[in-house]
Amino acid sequence: MDAAKLREDVQQATRTIQENLAENIGRVQDRMEERVRRGVGQTESLLSSLNDEFGTFVREAPLLALGGAFAAGYVIAKVARAFK
């Protein structure tokens, strides 16, 4: 086997590997994109549901919601000061 034939075979093998890698990376990218889209859709649905439930709670018990917001703010301020 001469050097020119060997070089040609190596170049062909390199091209084949690059093509296969590009194709497989494209497939993985498509799958990941679909999973992310599905996750975003589920997250949007969950947040919308939580927003509806929270809105209902605030309308049914506004004083309790106001007290809870005050308590949460107080706790967050305490924690923020502790980490200064």
TORPA-4810 file (N, C-alpha, C, O; in nm, 3 decimals):
<nodes>
NODE_1_0.086_-0.117_0.000_0.000_0.000_0.000_0.090_0.123_0.000_0.180_0.135_0.084_M
NODE_2_0.068_0.210_-0.089_0.154_0.329_-0.097_0.097_0.443_-0.012_-0.018_0.438_0.032_D
NODE_3_0.178_0.544_0.009_0.143_0.655_0.098_0.024_0.735_0.046_-0.058_0.781_0.126_A
NODE_4_0.013_0.753_-0.084_-0.098_0.830_-0.141_-0.231_0.760_-0.116_-0.330_0.825_-0.081_A
NODE_5_-0.234_0.630_-0.134_-0.357_0.552_-0.112_-0.395_0.556_0.036_-0.512_0.571_0.071_K
NODE_6_-0.295_0.543_0.123_-0.319_0.548_0.266_-0.374_0.685_0.307_-0.469_0.693_0.385_L
NODE_7_-0.316_0.792_0.256_-0.362_0.928_0.285_-0.506_0.946_0.238_-0.587_1.005_0.310_R
NODE_8_-0.538_0.897_0.121_-0.674_0.908_0.067_-0.773_0.831_0.155_-0.884_0.879_0.181_E
NODE_9_-0.732_0.712_0.199_-0.820_0.633_0.286_-0.843_0.703_0.420_-0.955_0.702_0.472_D
NODE_10_-0.740_0.761_0.474_-0.752_0.833_0.602_-0.843_0.955_0.585_-0.926_0.982_0.672_V
NODE_11_-0.827_1.027_0.477_-0.911_1.144_0.451_-1.056_1.103_0.434_-1.147_1.170_0.484_Q
NODE_12_-1.080_0.994_0.363_-1.217_0.945_0.344_-1.278_0.903_0.477_-1.394_0.932_0.505_Q
NODE_13_-1.199_0.834_0.559_-1.247_0.793_0.691_-1.278_0.916_0.777_-1.378_0.917_0.850_A
NODE_14_-1.194_1.017_0.770_-1.216_1.140_0.845_-1.345_1.208_0.802_-1.423_1.252_0.886_T
NODE_15_-1.369_1.216_0.672_-1.493_1.277_0.620_-1.615_1.198_0.667_-1.717_1.256_0.706_R
NODE_16_-1.605_1.067_0.662_-1.717_0.983_0.704_-1.747_1.004_0.852_-1.863_1.016_0.891_T
NODE_17_-1.643_1.009_0.933_-1.663_1.031_1.077_-1.725_1.168_1.101_-1.816_1.181_1.183_I
NODE_18_-1.677_1.271_1.033_-1.732_1.405_1.050_-1.879_1.410_1.010_-1.960_1.473_1.078_Q
NODE_19_-1.914_1.345_0.900_-2.053_1.343_0.855_-2.142_1.271_0.956_-2.251_1.318_0.988_E
NODE_20_-2.094_1.157_1.007_-2.172_1.082_1.106_-2.190_1.163_1.234_-2.298_1.165_1.292_N
NODE_21_-2.083_1.230_1.278_-2.093_1.313_1.398_-2.193_1.426_1.378_-2.276_1.452_1.466_L
NODE_22_-2.186_1.492_1.266_-2.278_1.603_1.239_-2.423_1.554_1.237_-2.512_1.620_1.291_A
NODE_23_-2.445_1.439_1.177_-2.580_1.383_1.170_-2.630_1.348_1.310_-2.744_1.379_1.345_E
NODE_24_-2.546_1.283_1.390_-2.587_1.243_1.524_-2.605_1.363_1.615_-2.697_1.364_1.698_N
NODE_25_-2.521_1.464_1.602_-2.537_1.585_1.682_-2.669_1.653_1.646_-2.738_1.704_1.734_I
NODE_26_-2.705_1.653_1.519_-2.832_1.710_1.477_-2.950_1.636_1.538_-3.047_1.699_1.582_G
NODE_27_-2.942_1.504_1.543_-3.050_1.425_1.604_-3.062_1.454_1.753_-3.173_1.474_1.804_R
NODE_28_-2.949_1.458_1.821_-2.951_1.486_1.965_-3.007_1.625_1.989_-3.087_1.646_2.081_V
NODE_29_-2.966_1.720_1.909_-3.015_1.857_1.923_-3.166_1.863_1.904_-3.235_1.932_1.979_Q
NODE_30_-3.218_1.792_1.805_-3.363_1.789_1.782_-3.436_1.729_1.901_-3.540_1.781_1.944_D
NODE_31_-3.382_1.619_1.956_-3.446_1.555_2.071_-3.445_1.647_2.193_-3.544_1.658_2.265_R
NODE_32_-3.331_1.712_2.216_-3.323_1.802_2.330_-3.418_1.921_2.313_-3.480_1.964_2.410_M
NODE_33_-3.428_1.973_2.193_-3.520_2.083_2.168_-3.663_2.042_2.198_-3.739_2.119_2.257_E
NODE_34_-3.701_1.922_2.158_-3.837_1.874_2.184_-3.861_1.858_2.333_-3.968_1.894_2.383_E
NODE_35_-3.763_1.805_2.405_-3.777_1.789_2.550_-3.789_1.924_2.620_-3.869_1.939_2.712_R
NODE_36_-3.710_2.020_2.577_-3.717_2.153_2.638_-3.852_2.216_2.609_-3.913_2.276_2.698_V
NODE_37_-3.900_2.203_2.485_-4.032_2.258_2.452_-4.141_2.194_2.538_-4.231_2.262_2.587_R
NODE_38_-4.133_2.062_2.556_-4.231_1.992_2.639_-4.224_2.042_2.783_-4.326_2.065_2.847_R
NODE_39_-4.101_2.058_2.835_-4.083_2.107_2.971_-4.135_2.249_2.989_-4.195_2.281_3.092_G
NODE_40_-4.113_2.334_2.890_-4.164_2.471_2.896_-4.316_2.470_2.897_-4.379_2.545_2.973_V
NODE_41_-4.375_2.386_2.815_-4.521_2.377_2.812_-4.577_2.331_2.946_-4.677_2.385_2.993_G
NODE_42_-4.513_2.231_3.006_-4.559_2.182_3.136_-4.542_2.289_3.243_-4.628_2.306_3.330_Q
NODE_43_-4.431_2.361_3.238_-4.405_2.466_3.337_-4.506_2.579_3.322_-4.558_2.629_3.422_T
NODE_44_-4.535_2.619_3.199_-4.636_2.723_3.176_-4.771_2.681_3.233_-4.840_2.760_3.296_E
NODE_45_-4.807_2.556_3.209_-4.935_2.505_3.258_-4.938_2.505_3.410_-5.038_2.545_3.470_S
NODE_46_-4.830_2.462_3.472_-4.823_2.458_3.618_-4.831_2.598_3.677_-4.906_2.621_3.772_L
NODE_47_-4.755_2.691_3.621_-4.756_2.828_3.673_-4.892_2.895_3.654_-4.938_2.970_3.740_L
NODE_48_-4.957_2.867_3.542_-5.090_2.922_3.519_-5.189_2.868_3.622_-5.273_2.942_3.674_S
NODE_49_-5.178_2.739_3.649_-5.266_2.678_3.748_-5.241_2.736_3.888_-5.336_2.767_3.960_S
NODE_50_-5.114_2.751_3.924_-5.082_2.810_4.054_-5.131_2.954_4.063_-5.181_2.996_4.168_L
NODE_51_-5.118_3.029_3.955_-5.166_3.167_3.953_-5.317_3.173_3.974_-5.366_3.257_4.049_N
NODE_52_-5.389_3.084_3.909_-5.534_3.081_3.925_-5.572_3.046_4.069_-5.660_3.109_4.128_D
NODE_53_-5.503_2.946_4.126_-5.532_2.906_4.263_-5.498_3.018_4.361_-5.574_3.044_4.455_E
NODE_54_-5.386_3.084_4.340_-5.347_3.193_4.429_-5.446_3.308_4.419_-5.483_3.367_4.520_F
NODE_55_-5.488_3.341_4.296_-5.587_3.447_4.278_-5.717_3.416_4.349_-5.777_3.504_4.410_G
NODE_56_-5.759_3.292_4.340_-5.882_3.250_4.409_-5.865_3.263_4.560_-5.954_3.311_4.630_T
NODE_57_-5.749_3.220_4.610_-5.722_3.230_4.754_-5.725_3.375_4.801_-5.783_3.405_4.906_F
NODE_58_-5.663_3.463_4.726_-5.658_3.605_4.765_-5.799_3.664_4.765_-5.832_3.743_4.854_V
NODE_59_-5.880_3.627_4.669_-6.017_3.680_4.665_-6.101_3.625_4.780_-6.188_3.695_4.833_R
NODE_60_-6.076_3.500_4.820_-6.156_3.439_4.927_-6.109_3.481_5.065_-6.192_3.492_5.156_E
NODE_61_-5.979_3.506_5.083_-5.926_3.542_5.216_-5.820_3.650_5.201_-5.701_3.623_5.216_A
NODE_62_-5.863_3.774_5.172_-5.764_3.879_5.147_-5.678_3.914_5.269_-5.559_3.941_5.253_P
NODE_63_-5.735_3.913_5.388_-5.656_3.946_5.507_-5.550_3.839_5.534_-5.436_3.871_5.569_L
NODE_64_-5.586_3.716_5.518_-5.491_3.607_5.538_-5.379_3.615_5.433_-5.263_3.592_5.466_L
NODE_65_-5.414_3.648_5.310_-5.313_3.662_5.205_-5.220_3.778_5.234_-5.100_3.767_5.213_A
NODE_66_-5.275_3.889_5.282_-5.192_4.005_5.317_-5.099_3.972_5.433_-4.982_4.010_5.431_L
NODE_67_-5.150_3.902_5.533_-5.067_3.861_5.647_-4.957_3.765_5.602_-4.843_3.774_5.649_G
NODE_68_-4.990_3.674_5.513_-4.890_3.581_5.461_-4.782_3.652_5.381_-4.665_3.617_5.391_G
NODE_69_-4.822_3.752_5.302_-4.724_3.829_5.225_-4.632_3.906_5.318_-4.512_3.915_5.294_A
NODE_70_-4.689_3.963_5.424_-4.607_4.036_5.520_-4.508_3.941_5.589_-4.390_3.974_5.603_F
NODE_71_-4.555_3.825_5.630_-4.469_3.727_5.698_-4.358_3.679_5.604_-4.243_3.666_5.646_A
NODE_72_-4.392_3.653_5.480_-4.291_3.608_5.384_-4.187_3.717_5.362_-4.067_3.688_5.357_A
NODE_73_-4.230_3.841_5.350_-4.137_3.953_5.334_-4.045_3.968_5.454_-3.926_3.995_5.439_G
NODE_74_-4.101_3.949_5.573_-4.023_3.959_5.696_-3.915_3.851_5.700_-3.799_3.879_5.731_Y
NODE_75_-3.953_3.729_5.668_-3.858_3.617_5.669_-3.749_3.639_5.563_-3.632_3.616_5.590_V
NODE_76_-3.788_3.683_5.445_-3.689_3.707_5.338_-3.592_3.817_5.380_-3.473_3.807_5.354_I
NODE_77_-3.643_3.922_5.445_-3.554_4.030_5.491_-3.457_3.980_5.596_-3.339_4.017_5.593_A
NODE_78_-3.504_3.897_5.689_-3.417_3.841_5.791_-3.307_3.755_5.729_-3.190_3.765_5.767_K
NODE_79_-3.344_3.671_5.636_-3.247_3.585_5.570_-3.146_3.667_5.492_-3.027_3.637_5.493_V
NODE_80_-3.194_3.770_5.423_-3.104_3.857_5.345_-3.005_3.928_5.436_-2.887_3.941_5.401_A
NODE_81_-3.049_3.973_5.551_-2.958_4.039_5.645_-2.857_3.941_5.703_-2.743_3.978_5.731_R
NODE_82_-2.899_3.818_5.722_-2.807_3.718_5.780_-2.694_3.684_5.686_-2.586_3.646_5.731_A
NODE_83_-2.715_3.698_5.556_-2.611_3.665_5.457_-2.531_3.785_5.410_-2.452_3.773_5.317_F
NODE_84_-2.551_3.900_5.473_-2.473_4.019_5.435_-2.333_4.008_5.480_-2.253_4.100_5.457_K
</nodes>
